[in-house]
Amino acid sequence: MAEYNIPLLPGGIYHIYNHAISSENLFDTDKDYNYFLGKMHHYILPVGDVLAYCLMPIHYHLLINFKTENEIKSFLKNKIKHAKSIEELSAENADYLSNQISQVFSNLFNTYSKHYNFINRRTGSLFKRNFRRRAVDTKDYLQQVICYIHQNPVAAGMVSDLKQWKYSSYESVISNNNSIVDSKATVDVFDNLDNFIFCHRKMTELDLDA
């Protein structure tokens, strides 16, 4: 079940997604998309590897493989100034690390919202409620989610070929170019690049409201 408050745990893989509020857009220009991707690099990569992403005008999809507990604690030690150690804080609150991971995404979305509001001279919320997340815990489902994320622009009629949409990770994976996505890890989910491409040829449907 997709929920708004399930914990994001170290070592887990999660499909994270959300929509713009009302009928507004999240992204209007190339600069908007590139700004968001730049902030993904800044906020997300210290705590997780990006396996797939797709940014659409009114919504986004991210697939994140979070780093280990020790790696995230190491990052937090250099990031958070507190009288108590990360180990002490974690011992006192079982949800401490999960809350810190969630805060990373809140920081990303808040930073982007401020940017978008400033550029467009608007105020108020940009994203619909809290971001949604769903744990991905089997290889079959992981393959389905990756295909579904990349197929969004074709399913929406924005492009006719997956490679044509500039703001998904599909082209980055098949070309293995320098990107925020971990291309090797993504291809490994399908065992090889040929199978990655083959699996994307059949449209995948996921019930995200289930």
Contacts in CASP RR format, 6 or more apart in sequence:
PFRMAT RR
TARGET T0000
AUTHOR 0000-0000-0000
METHOD contacts of the structure
MODEL  1
MAEYNIPLLPGGIYHIYNHAISSENLFDTDKDYNYFLGKMHHYILPVGDV
LAYCLMPIHYHLLINFKTENEIKSFLKNKIKHAKSIEELSAENADYLSNQ
ISQVFSNLFNTYSKHYNFINRRTGSLFKRNFRRRAVDTKDYLQQVICYIH
QNPVAAGMVSDLKQWKYSSYESVISNNNSIVDSKATVDVFDNLDNFIFCH
RKMTELDLDA
1 134 0 8 1.000
1 210 0 8 1.000
2 132 0 8 1.000
2 133 0 8 1.000
2 134 0 8 1.000
2 208 0 8 1.000
2 209 0 8 1.000
2 210 0 8 1.000
3 132 0 8 1.000
3 133 0 8 1.000
3 134 0 8 1.000
4 129 0 8 1.000
4 130 0 8 1.000
4 131 0 8 1.000
4 132 0 8 1.000
4 133 0 8 1.000
5 130 0 8 1.000
6 133 0 8 1.000
6 134 0 8 1.000
6 135 0 8 1.000
7 95 0 8 1.000
7 98 0 8 1.000
7 102 0 8 1.000
8 14 0 8 1.000
8 66 0 8 1.000
8 98 0 8 1.000
8 101 0 8 1.000
8 102 0 8 1.000
8 105 0 8 1.000
8 133 0 8 1.000
9 66 0 8 1.000
9 97 0 8 1.000
9 98 0 8 1.000
9 101 0 8 1.000
10 66 0 8 1.000
10 67 0 8 1.000
10 68 0 8 1.000
10 69 0 8 1.000
10 71 0 8 1.000
10 72 0 8 1.000
10 97 0 8 1.000
10 101 0 8 1.000
11 65 0 8 1.000
11 66 0 8 1.000
11 67 0 8 1.000
11 68 0 8 1.000
11 69 0 8 1.000
12 65 0 8 1.000
12 66 0 8 1.000
12 135 0 8 1.000
13 51 0 8 1.000
13 63 0 8 1.000
13 64 0 8 1.000
13 65 0 8 1.000
13 66 0 8 1.000
13 135 0 8 1.000
13 136 0 8 1.000
13 137 0 8 1.000
13 142 0 8 1.000
14 63 0 8 1.000
14 64 0 8 1.000
14 66 0 8 1.000
14 133 0 8 1.000
14 134 0 8 1.000
14 135 0 8 1.000
14 136 0 8 1.000
15 61 0 8 1.000
15 62 0 8 1.000
15 63 0 8 1.000
15 133 0 8 1.000
15 134 0 8 1.000
15 136 0 8 1.000
15 145 0 8 1.000
15 149 0 8 1.000
16 61 0 8 1.000
16 62 0 8 1.000
16 63 0 8 1.000
16 64 0 8 1.000
16 105 0 8 1.000
16 131 0 8 1.000
16 132 0 8 1.000
16 133 0 8 1.000
17 59 0 8 1.000
17 60 0 8 1.000
17 61 0 8 1.000
17 62 0 8 1.000
17 131 0 8 1.000
17 132 0 8 1.000
17 133 0 8 1.000
17 208 0 8 1.000
18 59 0 8 1.000
18 60 0 8 1.000
18 109 0 8 1.000
18 127 0 8 1.000
18 128 0 8 1.000
18 129 0 8 1.000
18 130 0 8 1.000
18 131 0 8 1.000
18 132 0 8 1.000
19 26 0 8 1.000
19 58 0 8 1.000
19 59 0 8 1.000
19 127 0 8 1.000
19 128 0 8 1.000
20 26 0 8 1.000
20 58 0 8 1.000
20 59 0 8 1.000
20 126 0 8 1.000
20 127 0 8 1.000
20 128 0 8 1.000
21 125 0 8 1.000
21 126 0 8 1.000
21 127 0 8 1.000
21 128 0 8 1.000
23 58 0 8 1.000
24 58 0 8 1.000
24 126 0 8 1.000
25 57 0 8 1.000
25 58 0 8 1.000
26 32 0 8 1.000
26 36 0 8 1.000
26 55 0 8 1.000
26 56 0 8 1.000
26 57 0 8 1.000
26 58 0 8 1.000
26 59 0 8 1.000
26 60 0 8 1.000
26 116 0 8 1.000
26 126 0 8 1.000
26 127 0 8 1.000
27 33 0 8 1.000
27 36 0 8 1.000
27 55 0 8 1.000
27 56 0 8 1.000
27 57 0 8 1.000
27 167 0 8 1.000
28 57 0 8 1.000
28 120 0 8 1.000
30 166 0 8 1.000
32 115 0 8 1.000
32 116 0 8 1.000
32 119 0 8 1.000
33 55 0 8 1.000
33 166 0 8 1.000
33 167 0 8 1.000
35 112 0 8 1.000
35 115 0 8 1.000
36 55 0 8 1.000
36 60 0 8 1.000
36 112 0 8 1.000
37 55 0 8 1.000
37 167 0 8 1.000
37 180 0 8 1.000
38 180 0 8 1.000
39 108 0 8 1.000
39 111 0 8 1.000
39 112 0 8 1.000
40 50 0 8 1.000
40 53 0 8 1.000
40 62 0 8 1.000
40 108 0 8 1.000
40 180 0 8 1.000
41 180 0 8 1.000
43 104 0 8 1.000
43 105 0 8 1.000
43 107 0 8 1.000
43 108 0 8 1.000
43 111 0 8 1.000
44 50 0 8 1.000
44 62 0 8 1.000
44 64 0 8 1.000
44 104 0 8 1.000
44 105 0 8 1.000
44 108 0 8 1.000
44 180 0 8 1.000
45 180 0 8 1.000
46 75 0 8 1.000
46 79 0 8 1.000
46 104 0 8 1.000
47 66 0 8 1.000
47 67 0 8 1.000
47 72 0 8 1.000
47 75 0 8 1.000
47 101 0 8 1.000
47 104 0 8 1.000
48 64 0 8 1.000
48 65 0 8 1.000
48 66 0 8 1.000
48 67 0 8 1.000
49 64 0 8 1.000
49 65 0 8 1.000
49 67 0 8 1.000
49 182 0 8 1.000
49 185 0 8 1.000
50 62 0 8 1.000
50 63 0 8 1.000
50 64 0 8 1.000
50 65 0 8 1.000
50 169 0 8 1.000
50 180 0 8 1.000
50 181 0 8 1.000
50 182 0 8 1.000
51 63 0 8 1.000
51 64 0 8 1.000
51 65 0 8 1.000
51 142 0 8 1.000
51 146 0 8 1.000
51 181 0 8 1.000
51 182 0 8 1.000
51 185 0 8 1.000
51 186 0 8 1.000
51 189 0 8 1.000
52 61 0 8 1.000
52 62 0 8 1.000
52 63 0 8 1.000
52 145 0 8 1.000
52 146 0 8 1.000
52 149 0 8 1.000
52 150 0 8 1.000
52 168 0 8 1.000
52 169 0 8 1.000
52 173 0 8 1.000
52 181 0 8 1.000
52 186 0 8 1.000
53 60 0 8 1.000
53 61 0 8 1.000
53 62 0 8 1.000
53 63 0 8 1.000
53 149 0 8 1.000
53 168 0 8 1.000
53 169 0 8 1.000
53 180 0 8 1.000
53 181 0 8 1.000
54 60 0 8 1.000
54 61 0 8 1.000
54 149 0 8 1.000
54 150 0 8 1.000
54 152 0 8 1.000
54 153 0 8 1.000
54 165 0 8 1.000
54 167 0 8 1.000
54 168 0 8 1.000
54 169 0 8 1.000
55 167 0 8 1.000
55 168 0 8 1.000
56 152 0 8 1.000
56 153 0 8 1.000
56 156 0 8 1.000
56 158 0 8 1.000
56 167 0 8 1.000
61 148 0 8 1.000
61 149 0 8 1.000
61 152 0 8 1.000
63 136 0 8 1.000
63 145 0 8 1.000
63 146 0 8 1.000
63 149 0 8 1.000
65 182 0 8 1.000
65 185 0 8 1.000
66 72 0 8 1.000
66 101 0 8 1.000
67 75 0 8 1.000
69 97 0 8 1.000
72 97 0 8 1.000
72 100 0 8 1.000
72 101 0 8 1.000
73 86 0 8 1.000
73 87 0 8 1.000
73 90 0 8 1.000
73 97 0 8 1.000
76 86 0 8 1.000
76 97 0 8 1.000
76 100 0 8 1.000
77 85 0 8 1.000
77 86 0 8 1.000
80 86 0 8 1.000
80 100 0 8 1.000
82 89 0 8 1.000
84 92 0 8 1.000
89 96 0 8 1.000
90 96 0 8 1.000
90 97 0 8 1.000
93 99 0 8 1.000
105 131 0 8 1.000
109 126 0 8 1.000
109 127 0 8 1.000
109 131 0 8 1.000
112 126 0 8 1.000
113 124 0 8 1.000
113 125 0 8 1.000
113 126 0 8 1.000
113 127 0 8 1.000
116 122 0 8 1.000
116 126 0 8 1.000
117 123 0 8 1.000
117 124 0 8 1.000
117 126 0 8 1.000
132 208 0 8 1.000
134 208 0 8 1.000
136 142 0 8 1.000
136 145 0 8 1.000
139 189 0 8 1.000
142 189 0 8 1.000
143 189 0 8 1.000
143 190 0 8 1.000
143 199 0 8 1.000
144 204 0 8 1.000
144 206 0 8 1.000
145 206 0 8 1.000
146 186 0 8 1.000
146 189 0 8 1.000
146 190 0 8 1.000
147 199 0 8 1.000
147 200 0 8 1.000
147 202 0 8 1.000
147 204 0 8 1.000
148 204 0 8 1.000
148 205 0 8 1.000
148 206 0 8 1.000
149 168 0 8 1.000
149 169 0 8 1.000
150 162 0 8 1.000
150 168 0 8 1.000
150 169 0 8 1.000
150 170 0 8 1.000
150 200 0 8 1.000
151 162 0 8 1.000
151 200 0 8 1.000
151 203 0 8 1.000
151 204 0 8 1.000
152 168 0 8 1.000
153 159 0 8 1.000
153 162 0 8 1.000
153 164 0 8 1.000
153 165 0 8 1.000
153 168 0 8 1.000
154 160 0 8 1.000
154 161 0 8 1.000
154 162 0 8 1.000
154 165 0 8 1.000
154 203 0 8 1.000
155 203 0 8 1.000
158 165 0 8 1.000
159 165 0 8 1.000
162 168 0 8 1.000
162 170 0 8 1.000
162 171 0 8 1.000
162 200 0 8 1.000
163 170 0 8 1.000
163 171 0 8 1.000
163 174 0 8 1.000
165 171 0 8 1.000
169 179 0 8 1.000
169 180 0 8 1.000
169 181 0 8 1.000
169 183 0 8 1.000
169 186 0 8 1.000
170 200 0 8 1.000
171 177 0 8 1.000
172 179 0 8 1.000
172 181 0 8 1.000
172 183 0 8 1.000
173 181 0 8 1.000
173 183 0 8 1.000
173 186 0 8 1.000
173 187 0 8 1.000
173 196 0 8 1.000
174 193 0 8 1.000
174 196 0 8 1.000
174 197 0 8 1.000
176 183 0 8 1.000
176 184 0 8 1.000
177 183 0 8 1.000
186 196 0 8 1.000
187 193 0 8 1.000
187 196 0 8 1.000
189 196 0 8 1.000
190 196 0 8 1.000
190 199 0 8 1.000
END
